[in-house]
């Protein structure tokens, strides 16, 4: 079942009210959920609900970190966020693997994907022209030619959006893989991208060891690109 909605949460703290607009939510299957929202709260709102588990000094990154933990709890009330550990690859995980989860932040948006049965990866990115300058670091010549073909056939999606989407696709694959030591060109390959309005599917292959074929889902909204994968 796929649905988009605006869901506003309000809480009173002294004389102020904090709001959390959940801008996208999808129940992918009975054990897997995806959520994205625009961060509109202050740090103190989250500190009253979830602990800050990492030594983060940058104020914006602190807020993003807390917001991601809060959304885990919002999507799965029994999620044991206090048991989250960080691997050497910087991937957050639960030692008992009661849930597989992936968290992504960009600007004022955060995305979380959680499953009790499947390995998952999610990434959200603000569409930007800056990705043009680094395209050769994560896209092969074949992938760049594919983007040009898609761009020429699309009246709506500009090159910046396509390039940002491919970066988001590979970031989602990287998080799904989770073990680090990945070359984005050699090991994470996009074979095709099929677009349908503001969404799409990328057929990809992870070639770190034995090849693994995966479908990565895409969504464009509010000048952002989000990609997610599961298996």
Z-matrix of the N, CA and C atoms (Angstrom, degrees):
N
C 1 1.470
C 2 1.516 1 108.84
N 3 1.297 2 118.26 1 131.60
C 4 1.457 3 123.70 2 -178.45
C 5 1.512 4 109.29 3 -119.55
N 6 1.337 5 116.29 4 128.98
C 7 1.445 6 117.97 5 176.44
C 8 1.507 7 110.17 6 -151.50
N 9 1.344 8 115.35 7 148.85
C 10 1.452 9 122.00 8 174.24
C 11 1.512 10 107.66 9 -116.55
N 12 1.330 11 116.49 10 144.13
C 13 1.446 12 118.02 11 179.39
C 14 1.515 13 109.59 12 -158.97
N 15 1.321 14 115.90 13 161.59
C 16 1.451 15 121.79 14 170.78
C 17 1.516 16 106.55 15 -106.58
N 18 1.305 17 116.00 16 122.03
C 19 1.448 18 121.43 17 -177.32
C 20 1.518 19 107.24 18 -126.49
N 21 1.316 20 117.96 19 118.34
C 22 1.449 21 122.10 20 -175.85
C 23 1.523 22 109.53 21 -105.40
N 24 1.332 23 115.79 22 124.02
C 25 1.447 24 121.22 23 175.66
C 26 1.520 25 107.00 24 -105.74
N 27 1.294 26 117.70 25 136.33
C 28 1.459 27 121.44 26 178.83
C 29 1.512 28 109.99 27 -127.49
N 30 1.321 29 115.02 28 142.35
C 31 1.459 30 119.64 29 176.19
C 32 1.520 31 108.49 30 -142.33
N 33 1.307 32 117.34 31 142.12
C 34 1.452 33 121.82 32 -179.10
C 35 1.516 34 110.31 33 -93.09
N 36 1.304 35 117.21 34 130.56
C 37 1.462 36 122.91 35 175.58
C 38 1.518 37 107.88 36 -135.84
N 39 1.346 38 116.62 37 100.60
C 40 1.454 39 119.48 38 -174.74
C 41 1.513 40 109.57 39 66.74
N 42 1.346 41 115.27 40 -122.88
C 43 1.460 42 120.24 41 179.91
C 44 1.510 43 112.50 42 -100.15
N 45 1.346 44 117.57 43 7.01
C 46 1.459 45 120.23 44 -176.51
C 47 1.514 46 110.87 45 -114.13
N 48 1.320 47 115.45 46 158.62
C 49 1.453 48 122.35 47 177.51
C 50 1.509 49 108.77 48 -123.61
N 51 1.326 50 117.78 49 132.72
C 52 1.463 51 122.26 50 179.41
C 53 1.515 52 109.57 51 -105.99
N 54 1.325 53 117.41 52 140.65
C 55 1.451 54 122.19 53 -177.98
C 56 1.525 55 109.94 54 -123.93
N 57 1.323 56 116.13 55 142.73
C 58 1.455 57 120.50 56 174.45
C 59 1.515 58 109.28 57 -127.15
N 60 1.317 59 118.51 58 100.85
C 61 1.463 60 120.19 59 178.42
C 62 1.523 61 112.15 60 -82.76
N 63 1.308 62 116.76 61 112.63
C 64 1.454 63 122.39 62 175.81
C 65 1.521 64 107.05 63 -84.64
N 66 1.323 65 117.83 64 104.74
C 67 1.453 66 121.52 65 -170.41
C 68 1.523 67 113.62 66 -88.42
N 69 1.341 68 116.39 67 -16.79
C 70 1.468 69 118.77 68 178.12
C 71 1.511 70 109.05 69 -153.68
N 72 1.320 71 115.93 70 134.01
C 73 1.456 72 120.29 71 175.56
C 74 1.515 73 109.12 72 -144.63
N 75 1.312 74 115.97 73 137.33
C 76 1.463 75 121.21 74 178.95
C 77 1.519 76 109.82 75 -137.82
N 78 1.312 77 116.00 76 125.87
C 79 1.453 78 121.52 77 168.38
C 80 1.525 79 106.30 78 -88.79
N 81 1.307 80 116.73 79 97.57
C 82 1.460 81 121.07 80 -173.11
C 83 1.522 82 111.19 81 -68.67
N 84 1.322 83 116.01 82 -43.65
C 85 1.463 84 121.59 83 171.44
C 86 1.519 85 107.10 84 -154.08
N 87 1.314 86 117.43 85 -168.61
C 88 1.465 87 120.28 86 -173.59
C 89 1.529 88 113.32 87 -69.00
N 90 1.333 89 117.44 88 -14.79
C 91 1.466 90 120.05 89 -177.33
C 92 1.523 91 113.46 90 -122.19
N 93 1.321 92 118.29 91 1.65
C 94 1.464 93 121.21 92 -172.51
C 95 1.524 94 110.88 93 -133.29
N 96 1.338 95 116.09 94 131.02
C 97 1.460 96 121.68 95 -179.87
C 98 1.527 97 110.66 96 -132.64
N 99 1.331 98 114.09 97 152.55
C 100 1.460 99 122.23 98 177.33
C 101 1.518 100 108.40 99 -131.45
N 102 1.329 101 116.67 100 136.16
C 103 1.459 102 120.53 101 177.96
C 104 1.519 103 111.27 102 -140.17
N 105 1.335 104 116.26 103 144.44
C 106 1.470 105 122.28 104 177.14
C 107 1.524 106 107.61 105 -137.38
N 108 1.313 107 117.06 106 137.63
C 109 1.454 108 117.81 107 175.54
C 110 1.510 109 112.39 108 -149.07
N 111 1.306 110 113.10 109 160.85
C 112 1.454 111 122.53 110 177.92
C 113 1.520 112 108.18 111 -89.08
N 114 1.323 113 116.59 112 123.80
C 115 1.468 114 120.79 113 -176.32
C 116 1.525 115 109.44 114 -76.70
N 117 1.329 116 115.76 115 112.54
C 118 1.462 117 120.82 116 -178.85
C 119 1.520 118 111.94 117 -121.23
N 120 1.360 119 117.49 118 4.03
C 121 1.443 120 121.37 119 -176.96
C 122 1.525 121 112.01 120 -93.87
N 123 1.323 122 114.80 121 162.28
C 124 1.456 123 120.79 122 170.67
C 125 1.525 124 108.85 123 -89.68
N 126 1.313 125 116.63 124 161.67
C 127 1.454 126 122.48 125 -177.55
C 128 1.526 127 112.15 126 -56.83
N 129 1.344 128 117.37 127 -40.26
C 130 1.462 129 120.67 128 -175.89
C 131 1.523 130 111.94 129 -61.90
N 132 1.315 131 117.20 130 -29.76
C 133 1.467 132 120.18 131 178.16
C 134 1.525 133 110.03 132 -60.28
N 135 1.311 134 117.47 133 -46.54
C 136 1.462 135 121.77 134 -177.47
C 137 1.527 136 111.79 135 -72.24
N 138 1.348 137 117.32 136 -38.18
C 139 1.463 138 120.32 137 -177.73
C 140 1.519 139 111.95 138 -61.77
N 141 1.321 140 116.72 139 -23.66
C 142 1.452 141 119.79 140 177.00
C 143 1.509 142 113.28 141 -79.48
N 144 1.346 143 116.69 142 -6.91
C 145 1.465 144 120.43 143 -173.45
C 146 1.523 145 113.51 144 -123.79
N 147 1.344 146 117.87 145 -34.50
C 148 1.461 147 121.21 146 179.25
C 149 1.528 148 108.75 147 -138.09
N 150 1.328 149 117.47 148 148.08
C 151 1.468 150 120.11 149 -179.81
C 152 1.518 151 111.69 150 -81.32
N 153 1.312 152 115.66 151 153.10
C 154 1.456 153 120.85 152 172.51
C 155 1.510 154 107.66 153 -87.45
N 156 1.331 155 117.89 154 114.96
C 157 1.453 156 122.02 155 -170.26
C 158 1.529 157 114.36 156 -97.02
N 159 1.318 158 117.46 157 -11.44
C 160 1.457 159 120.11 158 -179.03
C 161 1.521 160 109.78 159 -118.79
N 162 1.344 161 115.33 160 154.56
C 163 1.453 162 120.43 161 176.75
C 164 1.523 163 109.19 162 -83.39
N 165 1.313 164 115.54 163 84.10
C 166 1.465 165 122.33 164 -178.32
C 167 1.519 166 107.87 165 -109.43
N 168 1.335 167 117.07 166 128.54
C 169 1.459 168 120.09 167 -176.12
C 170 1.523 169 113.47 168 -102.39
N 171 1.334 170 117.53 169 -27.53
C 172 1.465 171 119.79 170 -178.31
C 173 1.528 172 109.42 171 -71.69
N 174 1.331 173 118.49 172 124.96
C 175 1.468 174 121.55 173 -174.94
C 176 1.531 175 113.99 174 -56.13
N 177 1.333 176 117.09 175 -42.03
C 178 1.466 177 118.88 176 -178.57
C 179 1.520 178 111.43 177 -68.49
N 180 1.322 179 116.67 178 -39.62
C 181 1.459 180 120.32 179 178.85
C 182 1.530 181 111.01 180 -68.27
N 183 1.329 182 116.80 181 -33.74
C 184 1.455 183 119.84 182 174.39
C 185 1.525 184 110.65 183 -59.96
N 186 1.320 185 115.41 184 -46.16
C 187 1.457 186 120.70 185 -179.38
C 188 1.525 187 111.12 186 -62.96
N 189 1.331 188 116.91 187 -44.02
C 190 1.460 189 120.46 188 178.86
C 191 1.527 190 111.12 189 -62.22
N 192 1.329 191 115.92 190 -43.02
C 193 1.467 192 120.97 191 179.56
C 194 1.527 193 110.77 192 -59.15
N 195 1.313 194 116.39 193 -48.53
C 196 1.463 195 121.12 194 -178.96
C 197 1.519 196 111.35 195 -65.72
N 198 1.318 197 116.21 196 -40.32
C 199 1.465 198 120.08 197 -179.31
C 200 1.523 199 111.03 198 -62.88
N 201 1.328 200 117.67 199 -40.34
C 202 1.461 201 120.72 200 178.31
C 203 1.512 202 111.55 201 -62.29
N 204 1.341 203 117.36 202 -43.38
C 205 1.467 204 120.49 203 178.28
C 206 1.520 205 111.09 204 -64.28
N 207 1.318 206 115.82 205 -38.50
C 208 1.464 207 118.70 206 -179.79
C 209 1.527 208 111.20 207 -65.84
N 210 1.311 209 116.75 208 -39.86
C 211 1.468 210 119.54 209 -179.13
C 212 1.528 211 111.04 210 -66.94
N 213 1.336 212 117.83 211 -35.14
C 214 1.463 213 120.28 212 173.88
C 215 1.525 214 110.19 213 -54.46
N 216 1.305 215 115.65 214 -45.61
C 217 1.468 216 121.06 215 -178.64
C 218 1.516 217 111.11 216 -70.28
N 219 1.320 218 117.13 217 -34.83
C 220 1.462 219 120.84 218 179.51
C 221 1.526 220 110.69 219 -66.18
N 222 1.326 221 116.69 220 -39.51
C 223 1.458 222 120.63 221 -177.93
C 224 1.530 223 112.47 222 -77.53
N 225 1.338 224 115.54 223 -38.69
C 226 1.465 225 121.41 224 178.85
C 227 1.529 226 107.67 225 -131.11
N 228 1.325 227 118.37 226 96.48
C 229 1.468 228 121.31 227 -174.80
C 230 1.524 229 114.47 228 -55.58
N 231 1.336 230 118.15 229 -27.31
C 232 1.456 231 119.79 230 -179.30
C 233 1.523 232 112.47 231 -95.05
N 234 1.331 233 117.68 232 12.72
C 235 1.464 234 120.50 233 179.99
C 236 1.530 235 109.43 234 -64.45
N 237 1.326 236 118.35 235 125.06
C 238 1.477 237 121.08 236 -176.89
C 239 1.521 238 112.21 237 -84.41
N 240 1.330 239 117.04 238 68.88
C 241 1.466 240 120.52 239 -174.39
C 242 1.521 241 112.29 240 -61.10
N 243 1.348 242 117.13 241 -23.47
C 244 1.458 243 119.57 242 178.95
C 245 1.528 244 111.80 243 -69.80
N 246 1.341 245 117.45 244 -14.10
C 247 1.463 246 121.62 245 179.81
C 248 1.531 247 113.02 246 -97.69
N 249 1.319 248 117.39 247 5.59
C 250 1.465 249 120.55 248 -179.95
C 251 1.527 250 110.26 249 -65.23
N 252 1.324 251 115.47 250 133.49
C 253 1.459 252 122.16 251 174.94
C 254 1.524 253 108.68 252 -119.97
N 255 1.318 254 116.64 253 159.78
C 256 1.466 255 121.90 254 179.80
C 257 1.522 256 108.98 255 -114.72
N 258 1.332 257 116.57 256 120.88
C 259 1.462 258 121.71 257 179.87
C 260 1.530 259 110.21 258 -73.38
N 261 1.331 260 116.31 259 168.35
C 262 1.469 261 121.04 260 177.31
C 263 1.527 262 111.39 261 -59.89
N 264 1.329 263 116.48 262 -25.16
C 265 1.463 264 121.47 263 178.74
C 266 1.532 265 112.06 264 -83.73
N 267 1.353 266 116.51 265 2.78
C 268 1.466 267 124.68 266 -179.58
C 269 1.530 268 112.42 267 75.79
N 270 1.315 269 116.77 268 10.81
C 271 1.459 270 120.67 269 177.25
C 272 1.531 271 109.29 270 -83.14
N 273 1.346 272 118.56 271 125.79
C 274 1.462 273 120.08 272 175.37
C 275 1.530 274 110.34 273 -74.92
N 276 1.329 275 116.37 274 144.85
C 277 1.460 276 118.94 275 -178.56
C 278 1.524 277 109.80 276 -156.88
N 279 1.332 278 115.02 277 165.18
C 280 1.455 279 122.51 278 171.83
C 281 1.520 280 107.92 279 -107.70
N 282 1.319 281 117.07 280 130.96
C 283 1.459 282 120.01 281 -177.11
C 284 1.528 283 112.51 282 -61.87
N 285 1.325 284 117.12 283 -34.83
C 286 1.465 285 119.83 284 179.60
C 287 1.528 286 113.17 285 -85.71
N 288 1.357 287 116.44 286 -4.98
C 289 1.464 288 122.75 287 178.41
C 290 1.529 289 112.43 288 52.97
N 291 1.329 290 115.79 289 34.81
C 292 1.462 291 119.18 290 174.63
C 293 1.524 292 110.10 291 -61.36
N 294 1.341 293 115.72 292 -32.25
C 295 1.460 294 122.18 293 173.88
C 296 1.525 295 109.01 294 -135.45
N 297 1.318 296 115.63 295 143.76
C 298 1.450 297 122.34 296 166.58
C 299 1.528 298 105.76 297 -98.59
N 300 1.327 299 117.55 298 135.06
C 301 1.456 300 118.41 299 -176.08
C 302 1.522 301 111.02 300 -149.85
N 303 1.317 302 114.29 301 158.94
C 304 1.460 303 121.61 302 178.82
C 305 1.525 304 107.72 303 -143.62
N 306 1.335 305 116.66 304 138.91
C 307 1.460 306 122.50 305 -177.95
C 308 1.524 307 109.17 306 -127.00
N 309 1.329 308 116.48 307 140.01
C 310 1.461 309 120.90 308 177.29
C 311 1.524 310 109.46 309 -140.87
N 312 1.336 311 116.01 310 145.01
C 313 1.464 312 121.22 311 177.68
C 314 1.521 313 108.86 312 -133.50
N 315 1.305 314 116.22 313 146.48
C 316 1.467 315 121.47 314 171.96
C 317 1.524 316 108.22 315 -157.07
N 318 1.313 317 116.21 316 117.56
C 319 1.457 318 119.42 317 179.65
C 320 1.515 319 111.09 318 59.79
N 321 1.329 320 116.04 319 -123.76
C 322 1.459 321 121.68 320 -177.99
C 323 1.518 322 113.15 321 -95.16
N 324 1.325 323 117.66 322 13.27
C 325 1.462 324 120.82 323 -178.45
C 326 1.521 325 110.92 324 -119.78
N 327 1.323 326 115.02 325 148.57
C 328 1.456 327 122.05 326 174.76
C 329 1.523 328 107.96 327 -134.77
N 330 1.313 329 115.59 328 147.16
C 331 1.464 330 121.40 329 178.60
C 332 1.521 331 109.02 330 -132.30
N 333 1.318 332 115.03 331 141.57
C 334 1.458 333 121.24 332 178.30
C 335 1.520 334 108.84 333 -136.42
N 336 1.327 335 116.76 334 137.77
C 337 1.461 336 122.78 335 174.25
C 338 1.519 337 107.14 336 -128.66
N 339 1.330 338 116.23 337 130.74
C 340 1.458 339 122.05 338 -175.56
C 341 1.516 340 109.67 339 -134.79
N 342 1.337 341 116.27 340 138.65
C 343 1.464 342 121.17 341 175.85
C 344 1.523 343 109.36 342 -146.38
N 345 1.313 344 115.78 343 142.93
C 346 1.462 345 120.01 344 175.66
C 347 1.518 346 111.86 345 -91.43
N 348 1.338 347 117.30 346 -4.42
C 349 1.469 348 119.81 347 -176.15
C 350 1.522 349 114.70 348 -131.04
N 351 1.345 350 118.96 349 -21.31
C 352 1.458 351 121.75 350 -171.82
C 353 1.521 352 111.99 351 -120.69
N 354 1.333 353 115.84 352 148.48
C 355 1.455 354 120.74 353 170.60
C 356 1.521 355 108.20 354 -74.33
N 357 1.340 356 117.73 355 136.99
C 358 1.460 357 120.84 356 -173.40
C 359 1.530 358 111.15 357 -133.78
N 360 1.330 359 115.18 358 161.41
C 361 1.454 360 122.47 359 173.99
C 362 1.511 361 109.12 360 -152.20
N 363 1.334 362 117.91 361 136.28
C 364 1.460 363 121.59 362 179.50
C 365 1.516 364 109.64 363 -139.90
N 366 1.334 365 116.00 364 148.50
C 367 1.461 366 120.78 365 176.81
C 368 1.521 367 109.56 366 -148.24
N 369 1.324 368 116.72 367 136.49
C 370 1.455 369 122.20 368 174.95
C 371 1.525 370 108.27 369 -122.28
N 372 1.336 371 116.08 370 135.80
C 373 1.464 372 122.07 371 -177.27
C 374 1.526 373 110.26 372 -138.28
N 375 1.312 374 115.87 373 142.21
C 376 1.458 375 121.22 374 171.17
C 377 1.523 376 108.74 375 -78.34
N 378 1.314 377 116.71 376 127.02
C 379 1.465 378 120.31 377 178.43
C 380 1.526 379 108.87 378 -61.48
N 381 1.335 380 116.62 379 126.15
C 382 1.460 381 121.05 380 -174.79
C 383 1.523 382 111.11 381 -145.98
N 384 1.312 383 115.23 382 153.68
C 385 1.465 384 120.92 383 176.38
C 386 1.529 385 111.56 384 -75.79
N 387 1.327 386 117.58 385 -18.07
C 388 1.467 387 121.09 386 -176.46
C 389 1.521 388 112.19 387 -62.00
N 390 1.346 389 116.82 388 -27.62
C 391 1.458 390 119.49 389 -176.66
C 392 1.531 391 111.67 390 -65.77
N 393 1.327 392 116.97 391 -22.70
C 394 1.467 393 121.46 392 178.02
C 395 1.531 394 110.78 393 -59.02
N 396 1.325 395 116.59 394 -36.50
C 397 1.463 396 120.89 395 -176.10
C 398 1.523 397 113.09 396 -72.17
N 399 1.328 398 117.86 397 -21.01
C 400 1.466 399 119.88 398 -177.08
C 401 1.536 400 111.99 399 -114.70
N 402 1.324 401 117.65 400 10.92
C 403 1.464 402 121.06 401 -174.71
C 404 1.527 403 112.47 402 -56.64
N 405 1.332 404 116.64 403 -35.69
C 406 1.462 405 120.61 404 -178.00
C 407 1.526 406 112.78 405 -70.35
N 408 1.340 407 117.41 406 -12.78
C 409 1.458 408 120.84 407 -179.40
C 410 1.529 409 112.62 408 -85.06
N 411 1.346 410 117.17 409 -16.88
C 412 1.462 411 117.84 410 -177.81
C 413 1.530 412 113.85 411 -134.16
N 414 1.338 413 117.57 412 -4.07
C 415 1.462 414 120.68 413 179.07
C 416 1.524 415 110.92 414 -121.43
N 417 1.315 416 115.78 415 136.51
C 418 1.464 417 120.86 416 176.98
C 419 1.529 418 109.87 417 -77.95
N 420 1.318 419 116.38 418 169.12
C 421 1.466 420 120.93 419 176.50
C 422 1.526 421 110.03 420 -59.48
N 423 1.319 422 117.10 421 -41.54
C 424 1.467 423 121.36 422 179.58
C 425 1.526 424 111.10 423 -62.94
N 426 1.326 425 117.08 424 -41.57
C 427 1.465 426 120.41 425 179.45
C 428 1.525 427 111.65 426 -67.44
N 429 1.328 428 117.22 427 -37.82
C 430 1.473 429 120.51 428 177.63
C 431 1.527 430 110.70 429 -65.56
N 432 1.324 431 116.95 430 -38.35
C 433 1.472 432 120.08 431 176.71
C 434 1.523 433 110.71 432 -65.00
N 435 1.333 434 117.56 433 -37.72
C 436 1.454 435 121.95 434 177.65
C 437 1.533 436 110.65 435 -62.95
N 438 1.329 437 116.80 436 -41.54
C 439 1.466 438 121.21 437 179.27
C 440 1.521 439 110.58 438 -62.64
N 441 1.327 440 116.88 439 -41.94
C 442 1.461 441 120.62 440 178.48
C 443 1.521 442 111.11 441 -61.19
N 444 1.332 443 117.10 442 -39.97
C 445 1.462 444 121.42 443 178.28
C 446 1.524 445 110.83 444 -64.29
N 447 1.330 446 117.23 445 -43.88
C 448 1.469 447 121.05 446 179.25
C 449 1.520 448 110.27 447 -65.35
N 450 1.326 449 115.53 448 -42.51
C 451 1.465 450 120.96 449 -178.79
C 452 1.526 451 110.97 450 -60.81
N 453 1.318 452 116.97 451 -43.02
C 454 1.465 453 120.94 452 -179.61
C 455 1.521 454 112.41 453 -66.46
N 456 1.336 455 116.86 454 -25.01
C 457 1.460 456 120.19 455 -178.77
C 458 1.506 457 113.73 456 -97.08
N 459 1.329 458 117.57 457 0.42
C 460 1.460 459 120.99 458 -177.64
C 461 1.520 460 110.32 459 -113.52
N 462 1.310 461 115.92 460 126.18
C 463 1.462 462 120.57 461 179.06
C 464 1.530 463 110.91 462 -88.19
N 465 1.348 464 117.40 463 -11.01
C 466 1.462 465 120.73 464 -172.75
C 467 1.521 466 113.04 465 -110.03
N 468 1.328 467 116.62 466 -38.65
C 469 1.448 468 119.87 467 -171.56
C 470 1.527 469 110.69 468 -96.22
N 471 1.321 470 116.93 469 118.03
C 472 1.447 471 122.20 470 -178.33
C 473 1.528 472 110.85 471 -85.33
N 474 1.320 473 115.55 472 167.99
C 475 1.459 474 121.75 473 -175.74
C 476 1.534 475 111.88 474 -57.04
N 477 1.331 476 117.55 475 -40.62
C 478 1.461 477 120.27 476 -179.71
C 479 1.526 478 110.76 477 -58.06
N 480 1.327 479 116.04 478 -41.90
C 481 1.456 480 119.95 479 179.42
C 482 1.515 481 112.38 480 -65.94
N 483 1.317 482 116.82 481 -41.20
C 484 1.460 483 121.14 482 179.88
C 485 1.524 484 111.59 483 -66.41
N 486 1.325 485 116.56 484 -44.63
C 487 1.454 486 119.98 485 -179.98
C 488 1.531 487 110.88 486 -65.04
N 489 1.330 488 116.54 487 -42.56
C 490 1.459 489 120.06 488 177.45
C 491 1.521 490 110.55 489 -61.98
N 492 1.330 491 116.53 490 -40.17
C 493 1.462 492 120.79 491 179.30
C 494 1.527 493 111.37 492 -62.49
N 495 1.327 494 117.43 493 -40.42
C 496 1.469 495 119.28 494 -179.69
C 497 1.528 496 111.12 495 -67.71
N 498 1.327 497 116.24 496 -36.52
C 499 1.461 498 119.12 497 174.95
C 500 1.528 499 110.05 498 -63.17
N 501 1.330 500 116.51 499 -43.76
C 502 1.457 501 121.52 500 179.47
C 503 1.533 502 111.36 501 -63.29
N 504 1.332 503 116.54 502 -39.77
C 505 1.468 504 121.35 503 177.24
C 506 1.525 505 110.20 504 -58.48
N 507 1.322 506 116.37 505 -47.99
C 508 1.466 507 119.75 506 -176.51
C 509 1.525 508 111.72 507 -71.65
N 510 1.316 509 117.27 508 -32.08
C 511 1.460 510 119.77 509 174.82
C 512 1.528 511 110.51 510 -65.40
N 513 1.325 512 117.35 511 -40.99
C 514 1.468 513 121.05 512 178.11
C 515 1.526 514 110.41 513 -63.49
N 516 1.332 515 116.84 514 -41.72
C 517 1.462 516 121.14 515 177.32
C 518 1.532 517 110.85 516 -63.37
N 519 1.317 518 116.36 517 -42.10
C 520 1.466 519 121.55 518 179.16
C 521 1.527 520 110.64 519 -60.38
N 522 1.324 521 116.31 520 -43.54
C 523 1.463 522 120.13 521 179.51
C 524 1.524 523 110.67 522 -69.46
N 525 1.319 524 117.41 523 -36.21
C 526 1.467 525 120.83 524 176.59
C 527 1.527 526 109.40 525 -61.92
N 528 1.327 527 117.17 526 -44.19
C 529 1.464 528 121.48 527 -178.83
C 530 1.528 529 110.56 528 -64.56
N 531 1.330 530 116.27 529 -53.99
C 532 1.453 531 121.82 530 167.24
C 533 1.513 532 118.43 531 80.55
N 534 1.320 533 119.31 532 -7.19
C 535 1.467 534 120.54 533 -174.55
C 536 1.529 535 114.17 534 -103.05
N 537 1.328 536 117.63 535 4.86
C 538 1.450 537 120.26 536 177.34
C 539 1.524 538 113.64 537 72.03
N 540 1.344 539 115.87 538 -169.51
C 541 1.466 540 123.82 539 178.93
C 542 1.533 541 111.35 540 50.23
N 543 1.328 542 114.96 541 49.77
C 544 1.457 543 122.32 542 -178.79
C 545 1.520 544 109.94 543 -113.52
N 546 1.322 545 116.30 544 133.09
C 547 1.453 546 122.20 545 170.77
C 548 1.523 547 107.19 546 -96.72
N 549 1.326 548 117.07 547 119.58
C 550 1.458 549 120.70 548 -172.64
C 551 1.528 550 112.96 549 -63.75
N 552 1.308 551 117.98 550 -26.76
C 553 1.467 552 120.27 551 178.87
C 554 1.522 553 111.02 552 -87.27
N 555 1.320 554 116.27 553 -47.58
C 556 1.469 555 120.33 554 -175.33
C 557 1.525 556 113.16 555 -73.87
N 558 1.324 557 116.44 556 -42.05
C 559 1.469 558 119.84 557 -170.84
C 560 1.524 559 114.47 558 -99.47
N 561 1.329 560 118.46 559 -23.52
C 562 1.461 561 121.96 560 -178.67
C 563 1.524 562 108.56 561 -116.55
N 564 1.317 563 116.16 562 102.64
C 565 1.467 564 120.36 563 -172.43
C 566 1.525 565 111.61 564 -117.13
N 567 1.332 566 114.88 565 130.98
C 568 1.469 567 121.65 566 176.54
C 569 1.520 568 107.58 567 -96.04
N 570 1.312 569 116.09 568 120.09
C 571 1.461 570 120.85 569 -176.98
C 572 1.520 571 112.49 570 -92.27
N 573 1.332 572 117.10 571 -33.27
C 574 1.470 573 120.67 572 178.21
C 575 1.518 574 109.16 573 -162.94
N 576 1.338 575 115.57 574 155.57
C 577 1.463 576 122.38 575 174.49
C 578 1.520 577 107.81 576 -132.02
N 579 1.324 578 116.70 577 124.86
C 580 1.458 579 122.17 578 177.02
C 581 1.517 580 108.53 579 -113.69
N 582 1.329 581 116.98 580 121.48
C 583 1.458 582 121.55 581 -177.52
C 584 1.525 583 110.98 582 -104.67
N 585 1.329 584 114.64 583 146.52
C 586 1.462 585 121.66 584 176.38
C 587 1.522 586 107.37 585 -142.54
N 588 1.335 587 116.43 586 92.27
C 589 1.453 588 120.26 587 -175.89
C 590 1.517 589 110.54 588 67.54
N 591 1.336 590 116.24 589 -123.47
C 592 1.456 591 121.20 590 -178.32
C 593 1.525 592 112.72 591 -94.05
N 594 1.308 593 117.89 592 13.47
C 595 1.460 594 120.85 593 179.39
C 596 1.518 595 109.78 594 -133.28
N 597 1.312 596 116.26 595 173.72
C 598 1.457 597 119.60 596 -179.44
C 599 1.513 598 111.97 597 -175.34
N 600 1.325 599 114.80 598 174.10
C 601 1.465 600 121.98 599 177.21
C 602 1.523 601 108.61 600 -133.62
N 603 1.313 602 115.54 601 132.07
C 604 1.468 603 121.29 602 175.71
C 605 1.524 604 108.72 603 -109.78
N 606 1.306 605 116.03 604 128.72
C 607 1.464 606 120.66 605 175.15
C 608 1.528 607 107.00 606 -92.72
N 609 1.323 608 115.42 607 122.97
C 610 1.460 609 120.96 608 -171.07
C 611 1.524 610 111.09 609 -131.74
N 612 1.326 611 114.21 610 167.50
C 613 1.463 612 120.07 611 177.25
C 614 1.526 613 109.24 612 -140.03
N 615 1.322 614 115.72 613 126.37
C 616 1.457 615 121.45 614 173.81
C 617 1.524 616 107.49 615 -93.85
N 618 1.321 617 117.05 616 119.52
C 619 1.457 618 121.42 617 -172.37
C 620 1.525 619 112.93 618 -119.30
N 621 1.317 620 116.41 619 39.02
C 622 1.454 621 120.24 620 178.54
C 623 1.530 622 110.50 621 -72.04
N 624 1.316 623 116.54 622 -45.66
C 625 1.462 624 122.37 623 176.60
C 626 1.524 625 107.40 624 -126.01
N 627 1.320 626 117.28 625 -111.96
C 628 1.454 627 119.79 626 172.44
C 629 1.533 628 108.38 627 -72.08
N 630 1.341 629 118.61 628 133.58
C 631 1.466 630 120.28 629 -178.43
C 632 1.530 631 112.20 630 -59.16
N 633 1.325 632 115.69 631 136.15
C 634 1.464 633 121.83 632 177.36
C 635 1.525 634 108.06 633 -124.19
N 636 1.318 635 116.76 634 118.49
C 637 1.457 636 122.00 635 178.36
C 638 1.525 637 109.32 636 -84.98
N 639 1.340 638 116.78 637 131.45
C 640 1.453 639 121.26 638 -177.36
C 641 1.523 640 110.72 639 -139.20
N 642 1.328 641 115.89 640 150.60
C 643 1.455 642 122.33 641 171.11
C 644 1.523 643 108.63 642 -103.29
N 645 1.333 644 115.79 643 127.50
C 646 1.460 645 121.17 644 176.81
C 647 1.522 646 108.02 645 -110.04
N 648 1.321 647 116.48 646 127.22
C 649 1.466 648 121.77 647 -178.93
C 650 1.523 649 109.96 648 -90.37
N 651 1.312 650 115.73 649 144.05
C 652 1.465 651 123.26 650 -177.83
C 653 1.522 652 111.22 651 -121.80
N 654 1.330 653 114.82 652 147.90
C 655 1.460 654 120.34 653 172.68
C 656 1.523 655 108.30 654 -148.72
N 657 1.342 656 116.06 655 134.02
C 658 1.463 657 122.16 656 175.00
C 659 1.521 658 108.50 657 -108.66
N 660 1.329 659 116.76 658 129.38
C 661 1.465 660 120.16 659 178.02
C 662 1.522 661 109.63 660 -158.04
N 663 1.322 662 116.36 661 140.98
C 664 1.474 663 122.32 662 175.32
C 665 1.528 664 112.40 663 47.71
N 666 1.337 665 116.62 664 44.48
C 667 1.461 666 122.97 665 178.75
C 668 1.528 667 112.35 666 64.89
N 669 1.332 668 116.88 667 23.39
C 670 1.462 669 122.08 668 176.48
C 671 1.515 670 110.37 669 -121.37
N 672 1.314 671 114.82 670 157.34
C 673 1.455 672 122.27 671 172.04
C 674 1.514 673 108.48 672 -120.03
N 675 1.325 674 116.72 673 132.01
C 676 1.444 675 120.58 674 175.99
C 677 1.527 676 108.95 675 -124.73
N 678 1.334 677 115.69 676 138.40
C 679 1.459 678 121.43 677 178.90
C 680 1.523 679 108.40 678 -130.55
N 681 1.336 680 115.94 679 141.25
C 682 1.466 681 118.77 680 177.23
C 683 1.526 682 110.61 681 -145.33
N 684 1.354 683 114.11 682 151.31
C 685 1.457 684 120.91 683 -176.32
C 686 1.520 685 108.17 684 -143.91
N 687 1.316 686 116.66 685 151.80
C 688 1.460 687 121.79 686 177.35
C 689 1.527 688 109.19 687 -153.12
N 690 1.332 689 115.39 688 153.58
C 691 1.458 690 120.24 689 173.71
C 692 1.523 691 109.84 690 -165.25
